[in-house]
Amino acid sequence: MADPRDKVTETVPGKYYVDTQCIDCDVCRVTAPANFQREEDKGYSYVFRQPAGPDEEAQCQEAMDCCPVEAIGDNGVS
């Protein structure tokens, strides 16, 4: 389970976040490309934009559900 106290620094404030367990598998970036990006130098994903609307919310939820190491959380704070 993702830990909001351990989220990567690039993640923007809000509900969704990525923590340091990320293994750079690409699942979230494929599932929710409007919300997740890769940190090229460090090799992990992060939330660069919180979901705007129900479609993006559903994509972020799917990305979280499919994350193989449970590095995505939805209990972040603004």
Backbone as ProteinMPNN parsed JSONL, in Angstrom:
{"seq_chain_A": "MADPRDKVTETVPGKYYVDTQCIDCDVCRVTAPANFQREEDKGYSYVFRQPAGPDEEAQCQEAMDCCPVEAIGDNGVS", "coords_chain_A": {"N_chain_A": [[0.836, -1.182, 0.0], [0.54, 2.195, -0.846], [2.327, 4.928, 0.611], [1.581, 8.031, 1.872], [3.417, 9.605, 3.194], [5.762, 8.998, 2.039], [5.878, 9.836, -0.554], [6.976, 10.58, -3.912], [8.898, 13.463, -4.725], [8.179, 14.965, -6.976], [5.475, 14.673, -7.412], [2.385, 16.307, -7.744], [0.373, 18.229, -5.428], [-2.553, 16.734, -4.001], [-5.221, 14.283, -4.326], [-4.254, 11.839, -5.56], [-1.101, 10.125, -5.674], [2.343, 9.077, -6.066], [4.508, 6.802, -4.537], [7.831, 6.039, -3.237], [8.163, 3.366, -3.852], [7.797, 2.833, -6.512], [8.495, 1.117, -9.519], [8.917, 1.88, -12.092], [7.345, 0.738, -14.171], [5.586, 1.509, -16.185], [2.821, 1.163, -16.335], [0.946, 2.996, -15.142], [1.398, 5.297, -16.658], [0.562, 4.537, -19.181], [-2.081, 3.847, -18.706], [-3.251, 6.164, -17.558], [-2.428, 8.626, -19.07], [-2.755, 11.401, -19.065], [-2.246, 12.18, -16.555], [-0.04, 10.977, -15.307], [3.518, 10.992, -15.414], [6.906, 10.242, -16.456], [9.796, 10.423, -14.487], [12.589, 11.137, -15.855], [15.42, 11.131, -15.256], [15.611, 9.842, -12.779], [14.066, 7.593, -13.013], [11.269, 6.812, -12.4], [7.685, 6.99, -11.982], [5.348, 9.729, -11.621], [2.676, 11.801, -10.342], [1.721, 14.29, -12.352], [-0.377, 15.88, -12.831], [-3.422, 16.282, -11.277], [-6.499, 14.393, -11.507], [-8.958, 15.638, -13.766], [-12.112, 15.661, -13.9], [-14.564, 12.991, -14.421], [-13.703, 10.91, -16.192], [-10.864, 10.991, -16.215], [-10.496, 10.582, -13.511], [-11.428, 7.954, -13.248], [-9.496, 6.67, -14.81], [-7.168, 7.149, -13.321], [-7.831, 5.758, -11.012], [-7.941, 3.175, -12.063], [-5.253, 2.9, -12.83], [-4.074, 2.92, -10.297], [-5.223, 0.589, -9.207], [-4.068, -1.316, -10.86], [-1.351, -1.162, -10.452], [1.62, -2.883, -10.022], [3.196, -2.92, -7.711], [1.862, -1.519, -5.823], [2.347, 1.261, -5.586], [0.941, 3.568, -5.994], [-1.204, 5.868, -4.525], [-4.36, 6.987, -3.13], [-4.986, 8.655, -1.116], [-3.893, 11.102, -0.631], [-3.133, 14.528, 0.265], [-4.18, 17.894, -0.307]], "CA_chain_A": [[0.0, 0.0, 0.0], [1.313, 3.428, -0.956], [2.436, 5.717, 1.843], [1.652, 9.455, 1.519], [4.609, 10.212, 3.81], [6.914, 8.556, 1.255], [5.633, 10.117, -1.97], [8.076, 11.201, -4.648], [8.791, 14.917, -4.614], [7.598, 15.572, -8.18], [4.02, 14.546, -7.4], [1.658, 17.528, -7.385], [-0.552, 18.012, -4.308], [-3.899, 16.272, -4.311], [-5.67, 12.961, -3.913], [-3.394, 10.764, -6.056], [0.339, 10.313, -5.55], [3.198, 7.909, -6.25], [5.553, 6.781, -3.517], [9.155, 5.599, -3.68], [8.161, 1.951, -4.245], [7.606, 2.75, -7.959], [9.538, 0.388, -10.251], [8.963, 2.412, -13.45], [6.816, -0.298, -15.069], [4.859, 2.182, -17.259], [1.38, 0.893, -16.303], [0.16, 4.204, -14.878], [1.551, 6.251, -17.766], [-0.252, 4.036, -20.285], [-3.477, 3.852, -18.271], [-3.708, 7.538, -17.289], [-1.349, 9.481, -19.586], [-3.0, 12.822, -18.788], [-1.983, 12.435, -15.143], [1.24, 10.424, -14.856], [4.695, 11.16, -16.267], [8.12, 9.581, -15.988], [10.949, 11.241, -14.097], [13.587, 10.499, -16.723], [16.731, 10.939, -14.632], [15.549, 8.953, -11.616], [13.421, 6.359, -13.427], [10.01, 6.446, -11.75], [6.537, 7.797, -12.386], [4.775, 10.646, -10.64], [1.458, 12.482, -10.767], [2.047, 15.664, -12.742], [-1.634, 16.609, -12.876], [-4.513, 15.549, -10.644], [-7.573, 14.187, -12.478], [-9.956, 16.684, -14.03], [-13.317, 15.047, -14.442], [-14.8, 11.578, -14.104], [-12.918, 9.998, -17.032], [-9.5, 10.948, -15.687], [-10.595, 9.964, -12.176], [-11.528, 6.506, -13.476], [-8.195, 6.207, -15.304], [-6.241, 7.149, -12.182], [-8.229, 4.644, -10.15], [-7.5, 1.95, -12.744], [-3.796, 2.847, -12.702], [-3.785, 2.533, -8.919], [-5.613, -0.808, -9.043], [-3.202, -2.178, -11.669], [0.049, -0.98, -10.09], [2.089, -4.166, -9.498], [3.857, -2.791, -6.401], [0.997, -0.667, -5.004], [3.053, 2.521, -5.34], [0.025, 4.686, -6.222], [-2.185, 6.019, -3.458], [-5.436, 7.955, -3.372], [-5.311, 9.311, 0.158], [-3.032, 12.266, -0.466], [-3.794, 15.767, 0.667], [-3.862, 19.061, -1.142]], "C_chain_A": [[0.882, 1.248, 0.0], [1.236, 4.242, 0.337], [2.562, 7.197, 1.49], [2.85, 10.167, 2.151], [5.875, 9.907, 3.017], [6.74, 8.866, -0.229], [6.833, 10.807, -2.612], [7.833, 12.703, -4.726], [8.128, 15.588, -5.816], [6.075, 15.534, -8.197], [3.369, 15.853, -6.959], [0.701, 17.232, -6.233], [-1.93, 17.564, -4.791], [-4.127, 14.843, -3.883], [-4.686, 11.859, -4.309], [-1.923, 11.129, -5.923], [1.04, 8.994, -5.849], [4.25, 7.957, -5.153], [6.826, 6.13, -4.061], [9.248, 4.108, -4.0], [8.087, 1.773, -5.763], [8.803, 2.072, -8.631], [9.606, 0.801, -11.723], [8.449, 1.412, -14.483], [6.018, 0.267, -16.242], [3.343, 1.981, -17.223], [0.572, 2.173, -16.109], [0.237, 5.197, -16.034], [0.75, 5.83, -18.992], [-1.735, 4.157, -19.942], [-4.044, 5.256, -18.097], [-2.643, 8.539, -17.759], [-1.543, 10.971, -19.329], [-2.6, 13.192, -17.361], [-0.626, 11.957, -14.632], [2.332, 10.666, -15.894], [5.857, 10.405, -15.646], [9.156, 10.626, -15.609], [12.14, 10.562, -14.767], [14.909, 10.197, -16.02], [16.712, 9.908, -13.509], [14.798, 7.659, -11.89], [12.232, 5.925, -12.594], [8.918, 7.37, -12.253], [6.109, 8.711, -11.252], [3.509, 11.261, -11.21], [1.839, 13.926, -11.087], [0.803, 16.529, -12.816], [-2.713, 15.737, -12.242], [-5.669, 15.418, -11.642], [-8.557, 15.348, -12.541], [-11.153, 16.012, -14.688], [-13.382, 13.551, -14.193], [-13.981, 10.594, -14.943], [-11.492, 9.866, -16.515], [-9.469, 10.328, -14.297], [-10.626, 8.443, -12.318], [-10.198, 5.937, -13.962], [-7.166, 6.16, -14.181], [-6.559, 6.005, -11.226], [-7.774, 3.318, -10.759], [-5.982, 1.794, -12.642], [-3.401, 2.396, -11.306], [-4.088, 1.049, -8.703], [-4.659, -1.77, -9.766], [-1.718, -2.082, -11.297], [0.587, -2.266, -9.438], [2.764, -4.096, -8.129], [3.085, -1.879, -5.446], [1.68, 0.641, -4.611], [2.171, 3.742, -5.544], [-0.999, 4.698, -5.1], [-3.232, 7.043, -3.819], [-5.876, 8.631, -2.078], [-4.369, 10.467, 0.437], [-3.837, 13.476, -0.074], [-3.354, 16.908, -0.237], [-2.765, 19.893, -0.526]], "O_chain_A": [[1.85, 1.337, 0.756], [0.229, 4.239, 1.045], [3.549, 7.592, 0.869], [3.251, 11.23, 1.678], [6.932, 10.478, 3.281], [7.377, 8.235, -1.072], [7.595, 11.515, -1.953], [6.688, 13.153, -4.785], [7.57, 16.677, -5.679], [5.451, 16.299, -8.933], [3.743, 16.434, -5.94], [0.262, 16.092, -6.079], [-2.398, 17.971, -5.854], [-3.316, 14.263, -3.16], [-4.323, 11.031, -3.474], [-1.547, 12.295, -6.044], [0.414, 7.935, -5.881], [4.818, 9.012, -4.869], [6.873, 5.721, -5.221], [10.317, 3.634, -4.384], [8.295, 0.665, -6.256], [9.958, 2.399, -8.357], [10.279, 0.144, -12.517], [9.047, 1.253, -15.547], [5.795, -0.451, -17.218], [2.64, 2.591, -18.029], [-0.39, 2.409, -16.839], [-0.749, 5.862, -16.351], [0.305, 6.682, -19.761], [-2.546, 4.526, -20.791], [-5.196, 5.508, -18.452], [-2.028, 9.221, -16.939], [-0.574, 11.729, -19.373], [-2.61, 14.366, -16.994], [-0.119, 12.473, -13.636], [2.097, 10.557, -17.098], [5.811, 9.988, -14.489], [9.363, 11.599, -16.334], [12.631, 9.537, -14.294], [15.455, 9.106, -16.183], [17.688, 9.184, -13.311], [14.874, 6.722, -11.095], [12.187, 4.786, -12.127], [9.191, 8.399, -12.871], [6.455, 8.501, -10.089], [3.295, 11.244, -12.422], [2.231, 14.687, -10.202], [0.893, 17.756, -12.86], [-2.893, 14.584, -12.633], [-5.801, 16.254, -12.536], [-8.93, 15.945, -11.531], [-11.18, 15.827, -15.905], [-12.395, 12.924, -13.807], [-13.604, 9.536, -14.44], [-10.972, 8.757, -16.392], [-8.52, 9.627, -13.948], [-9.93, 7.732, -11.593], [-9.815, 4.836, -13.566], [-6.375, 5.219, -14.106], [-5.654, 5.362, -10.696], [-7.28, 2.443, -10.049], [-5.48, 0.696, -12.399], [-2.494, 1.579, -11.149], [-3.298, 0.336, -8.085], [-4.469, -2.904, -9.328], [-0.914, -2.867, -11.799], [0.064, -2.695, -8.409], [2.889, -5.119, -7.455], [3.594, -1.509, -4.388], [1.605, 1.075, -3.461], [2.618, 4.86, -5.288], [-1.586, 3.669, -4.768], [-3.024, 7.871, -4.706], [-7.001, 9.116, -1.969], [-4.077, 10.78, 1.591], [-5.068, 13.454, -0.08], [-2.285, 16.869, -0.846], [-2.37, 20.912, -1.094]]}, "name": "protein", "num_of_chains": 1, "seq": "MADPRDKVTETVPGKYYVDTQCIDCDVCRVTAPANFQREEDKGYSYVFRQPAGPDEEAQCQEAMDCCPVEAIGDNGVS"}
